[in-house]
Amino acid sequence: MSKMFYKIFKRFFDIIFSVLLLILTFPLLLFVGFLVWIYDKGEIFVKDPLRLGFSRREFRMYKFRSMIPNAHQEILNNPKYSELKKKWSENDGKLSMEEDIRVTPLGKVLRKTDVDELPQIINILKGDMSLVGPRPMYRLEIEKHLKQYPEDKEKISKILTVRPGLTGVWQVSGRNDIKFKDRVEMDSKYVDNIDFILDLKVLLLTPWVVITRKGAHE
């Protein structure tokens, strides 16, 4: 199957799959959305950061909010989180749930079950994302990475020529155990070798990774 034909097939599959998954999970999405709203009357979905997708187009990645409202801006600008910000910056923007005081009790449950990721089905249907693809990146983390590793500019540009994925090579290979630089290398190679067999392999591995919590920061 040629890469051009597969890209067309992949989009068709994304639409069919996302519609079916939305129908199946709609009651759960409504229930969880209500729980998030009733917990603190804040927004249901994460507001920012916006992600960069195909052709560097920014989009809002739908994800149930598992932290306090405006958590991303809080860690960047609120002096209250200065020590946490230091740890966050030193660890590739990752923190365990136990040390990240921005995570709500309800958010811990959502993260441990990966239910917080389910609304990304909407992004797949809209065309912002694909079922399988590189992990969505945001502008600040790219800028920070390129200051330290300017040689990765071409790799990141390549990653942004395809739709990011709900799951992908990064997710089934260790998730948060993988450094951002290694993730860039991994996703760049995915774009070079994208095909049906590779995507199928990622899809088949994903349920096992979700169940075993491999690489999840808890």
JOWODA-V284469 format. One record per residue. N is the residue number from 1. RES is the residue in one letter. SS is DSSP state (H for helix, E for strand, - for the rest). PSI is psi in radians with two decimals (NA if undefined). OMEGA is omega as a letter, one per 20 degrees, with the letter a starting at -180 (none if undefined). Layout:
n:N res:RES ss:SS psi:PSI omega:OMEGA
n:N res:RES ss:SS psi:PSI omega:OMEGA
//
This chain:
n:1 res:M ss:- psi:2.17 omega:a
n:2 res:S ss:- psi:2.72 omega:a
n:3 res:K ss:H psi:-0.66 omega:a
n:4 res:M ss:H psi:-0.82 omega:r
n:5 res:F ss:H psi:-0.68 omega:a
n:6 res:Y ss:H psi:-0.64 omega:r
n:7 res:K ss:H psi:-0.67 omega:r
n:8 res:I ss:H psi:-0.80 omega:r
n:9 res:F ss:H psi:-0.71 omega:a
n:10 res:K ss:H psi:-0.75 omega:r
n:11 res:R ss:H psi:-0.71 omega:r
n:12 res:F ss:H psi:-0.77 omega:r
n:13 res:F ss:H psi:-0.72 omega:r
n:14 res:D ss:H psi:-0.76 omega:a
n:15 res:I ss:H psi:-0.86 omega:a
n:16 res:I ss:H psi:-0.82 omega:a
n:17 res:F ss:H psi:-0.78 omega:a
n:18 res:S ss:H psi:-0.65 omega:r
n:19 res:V ss:H psi:-0.82 omega:r
n:20 res:L ss:H psi:-0.75 omega:a
n:21 res:L ss:H psi:-0.63 omega:r
n:22 res:L ss:H psi:-0.72 omega:r
n:23 res:I ss:H psi:-0.77 omega:a
n:24 res:L ss:H psi:-0.63 omega:a
n:25 res:T ss:H psi:0.02 omega:a
n:26 res:F ss:H psi:-0.81 omega:r
n:27 res:P ss:H psi:-0.70 omega:r
n:28 res:L ss:H psi:-0.73 omega:r
n:29 res:L ss:H psi:-0.76 omega:r
n:30 res:L ss:H psi:-0.77 omega:a
n:31 res:F ss:H psi:-0.83 omega:a
n:32 res:V ss:H psi:-0.71 omega:r
n:33 res:G ss:H psi:-0.72 omega:r
n:34 res:F ss:H psi:-0.74 omega:r
n:35 res:L ss:H psi:-0.75 omega:r
n:36 res:V ss:H psi:-0.75 omega:a
n:37 res:W ss:H psi:-0.75 omega:a
n:38 res:I ss:H psi:-0.42 omega:a
n:39 res:Y ss:H psi:-0.83 omega:a
n:40 res:D ss:H psi:0.23 omega:r
n:41 res:K ss:- psi:0.33 omega:r
n:42 res:G ss:- psi:-3.07 omega:a
n:43 res:E ss:- psi:2.60 omega:a
n:44 res:I ss:- psi:-0.73 omega:a
n:45 res:F ss:E psi:2.69 omega:r
n:46 res:V ss:- psi:2.31 omega:a
n:47 res:K ss:- psi:-0.81 omega:a
n:48 res:D ss:- psi:2.92 omega:j
n:49 res:P ss:- psi:2.69 omega:r
n:50 res:L ss:- psi:2.58 omega:a
n:51 res:R ss:E psi:2.73 omega:r
n:52 res:L ss:E psi:2.25 omega:a
n:53 res:G ss:- psi:-2.59 omega:a
n:54 res:F ss:H psi:2.24 omega:a
n:55 res:S ss:H psi:0.54 omega:r
n:56 res:R ss:H psi:0.34 omega:r
n:57 res:R ss:- psi:2.23 omega:r
n:58 res:E ss:E psi:2.46 omega:r
n:59 res:F ss:E psi:2.74 omega:r
n:60 res:R ss:- psi:2.05 omega:r
n:61 res:M ss:- psi:2.02 omega:a
n:62 res:Y ss:- psi:2.16 omega:a
n:63 res:K ss:- psi:2.30 omega:r
n:64 res:F ss:E psi:2.35 omega:a
n:65 res:R ss:- psi:2.15 omega:r
n:66 res:S ss:- psi:0.03 omega:a
n:67 res:M ss:E psi:3.14 omega:r
n:68 res:I ss:- psi:2.74 omega:r
n:69 res:P ss:- psi:2.49 omega:r
n:70 res:N ss:- psi:0.65 omega:a
n:71 res:A ss:H psi:-0.65 omega:a
n:72 res:H ss:H psi:-0.79 omega:r
n:73 res:Q ss:H psi:-0.57 omega:r
n:74 res:E ss:H psi:-0.80 omega:a
n:75 res:I ss:H psi:-0.46 omega:r
n:76 res:L ss:H psi:-0.63 omega:a
n:77 res:N ss:H psi:-0.29 omega:a
n:78 res:N ss:- psi:2.08 omega:a
n:79 res:P ss:H psi:-0.42 omega:r
n:80 res:K ss:H psi:-0.51 omega:a
n:81 res:Y ss:H psi:0.40 omega:a
n:82 res:S ss:H psi:-0.74 omega:r
n:83 res:E ss:H psi:-0.69 omega:r
n:84 res:L ss:H psi:-0.70 omega:r
n:85 res:K ss:H psi:-0.67 omega:r
n:86 res:K ss:H psi:-0.82 omega:r
n:87 res:K ss:H psi:-0.74 omega:a
n:88 res:W ss:H psi:-0.78 omega:a
n:89 res:S ss:H psi:-0.67 omega:a
n:90 res:E ss:H psi:-0.30 omega:a
n:91 res:N ss:- psi:0.68 omega:r
n:92 res:D ss:- psi:0.56 omega:r
n:93 res:G ss:- psi:0.44 omega:a
n:94 res:K ss:- psi:2.50 omega:r
n:95 res:L ss:- psi:2.58 omega:r
n:96 res:S ss:- psi:2.75 omega:r
n:97 res:M ss:- psi:-0.51 omega:a
n:98 res:E ss:- psi:-0.59 omega:a
n:99 res:E ss:- psi:-0.30 omega:a
n:100 res:D ss:- psi:1.74 omega:a
n:101 res:I ss:- psi:-0.09 omega:r
n:102 res:R ss:- psi:-0.34 omega:a
n:103 res:V ss:E psi:2.28 omega:r
n:104 res:T ss:- psi:2.80 omega:r
n:105 res:P ss:H psi:-0.74 omega:r
n:106 res:L ss:H psi:-0.67 omega:r
n:107 res:G ss:H psi:-0.60 omega:r
n:108 res:K ss:H psi:-0.70 omega:r
n:109 res:V ss:H psi:-0.79 omega:a
n:110 res:L ss:H psi:-0.71 omega:a
n:111 res:R ss:H psi:-0.70 omega:a
n:112 res:K ss:H psi:-0.39 omega:r
n:113 res:T ss:H psi:-0.08 omega:a
n:114 res:D ss:- psi:0.27 omega:r
n:115 res:V ss:H psi:-0.47 omega:r
n:116 res:D ss:H psi:-0.37 omega:a
n:117 res:E ss:H psi:-0.27 omega:a
n:118 res:L ss:- psi:-0.66 omega:a
n:119 res:P ss:- psi:-0.22 omega:r
n:120 res:Q ss:H psi:-0.20 omega:r
n:121 res:I ss:H psi:-0.62 omega:r
n:122 res:I ss:H psi:-0.74 omega:r
n:123 res:N ss:H psi:-0.64 omega:r
n:124 res:I ss:H psi:-0.79 omega:r
n:125 res:L ss:H psi:-0.69 omega:a
n:126 res:K ss:H psi:-0.39 omega:a
n:127 res:G ss:- psi:0.07 omega:r
n:128 res:D ss:- psi:-0.60 omega:a
n:129 res:M ss:E psi:3.01 omega:r
n:130 res:S ss:E psi:2.91 omega:r
n:131 res:L ss:E psi:-0.76 omega:r
n:132 res:V ss:E psi:2.35 omega:r
n:133 res:G ss:- psi:-3.06 omega:r
n:134 res:P ss:- psi:2.69 omega:r
n:135 res:R ss:- psi:2.29 omega:r
n:136 res:P ss:- psi:2.36 omega:r
n:137 res:M ss:E psi:2.76 omega:r
n:138 res:Y ss:- psi:2.79 omega:a
n:139 res:R ss:H psi:-0.78 omega:a
n:140 res:L ss:H psi:-0.74 omega:a
n:141 res:E ss:H psi:-0.54 omega:r
n:142 res:I ss:H psi:-0.81 omega:a
n:143 res:E ss:H psi:-0.74 omega:r
n:144 res:K ss:H psi:-0.74 omega:a
n:145 res:H ss:H psi:-0.75 omega:a
n:146 res:L ss:H psi:-0.39 omega:r
n:147 res:K ss:H psi:-0.61 omega:a
n:148 res:Q ss:H psi:-0.59 omega:a
n:149 res:Y ss:- psi:1.24 omega:a
n:150 res:P ss:H psi:-0.39 omega:a
n:151 res:E ss:H psi:-0.21 omega:a
n:152 res:D ss:H psi:0.08 omega:a
n:153 res:K ss:H psi:-0.74 omega:a
n:154 res:E ss:H psi:-0.67 omega:a
n:155 res:K ss:H psi:-0.75 omega:r
n:156 res:I ss:H psi:-0.68 omega:r
n:157 res:S ss:H psi:-0.67 omega:r
n:158 res:K ss:H psi:-0.76 omega:r
n:159 res:I ss:H psi:-0.63 omega:a
n:160 res:L ss:- psi:0.19 omega:r
n:161 res:T ss:- psi:-0.05 omega:r
n:162 res:V ss:- psi:2.86 omega:r
n:163 res:R ss:- psi:2.38 omega:r
n:164 res:P ss:E psi:2.85 omega:a
n:165 res:G ss:E psi:2.68 omega:r
n:166 res:L ss:E psi:-0.67 omega:r
n:167 res:T ss:E psi:2.97 omega:a
n:168 res:G ss:- psi:-3.01 omega:a
n:169 res:V ss:- psi:-0.69 omega:r
n:170 res:W ss:- psi:-0.79 omega:a
n:171 res:Q ss:- psi:-0.60 omega:a
n:172 res:V ss:- psi:0.09 omega:a
n:173 res:S ss:- psi:0.10 omega:r
n:174 res:G ss:- psi:-0.17 omega:r
n:175 res:R ss:H psi:-2.05 omega:a
n:176 res:N ss:H psi:-0.15 omega:r
n:177 res:D ss:H psi:-0.19 omega:a
n:178 res:I ss:- psi:2.27 omega:r
n:179 res:K ss:- psi:2.70 omega:a
n:180 res:F ss:H psi:-0.69 omega:a
n:181 res:K ss:H psi:-0.72 omega:r
n:182 res:D ss:H psi:-0.60 omega:r
n:183 res:R ss:H psi:-0.71 omega:r
n:184 res:V ss:H psi:-0.78 omega:r
n:185 res:E ss:H psi:-0.77 omega:a
n:186 res:M ss:H psi:-0.83 omega:a
n:187 res:D ss:H psi:-0.54 omega:r
n:188 res:S ss:H psi:-0.74 omega:r
n:189 res:K ss:H psi:-0.59 omega:r
n:190 res:Y ss:H psi:-0.78 omega:a
n:191 res:V ss:H psi:-0.68 omega:r
n:192 res:D ss:H psi:-0.58 omega:a
n:193 res:N ss:H psi:0.29 omega:a
n:194 res:I ss:- psi:2.21 omega:r
n:195 res:D ss:- psi:3.06 omega:a
n:196 res:F ss:H psi:-0.75 omega:a
n:197 res:I ss:H psi:-0.74 omega:a
n:198 res:L ss:H psi:-0.78 omega:r
n:199 res:D ss:H psi:-0.69 omega:r
n:200 res:L ss:H psi:-0.72 omega:r
n:201 res:K ss:H psi:-0.78 omega:r
n:202 res:V ss:H psi:-0.77 omega:a
n:203 res:L ss:H psi:-0.72 omega:a
n:204 res:L ss:H psi:-0.53 omega:a
n:205 res:L ss:H psi:-0.42 omega:a
n:206 res:T ss:H psi:-0.84 omega:r
n:207 res:P ss:H psi:-0.68 omega:r
n:208 res:W ss:H psi:-0.70 omega:r
n:209 res:V ss:H psi:-0.69 omega:r
n:210 res:V ss:H psi:-0.74 omega:a
n:211 res:I ss:H psi:-0.75 omega:a
n:212 res:T ss:H psi:-0.24 omega:a
n:213 res:R ss:- psi:0.50 omega:a
n:214 res:K ss:- psi:2.13 omega:r
n:215 res:G ss:- psi:0.03 omega:r
n:216 res:A ss:- psi:2.31 omega:r
n:217 res:H ss:- psi:1.84 omega:a
n:218 res:E ss:- psi:NA omega:none
//
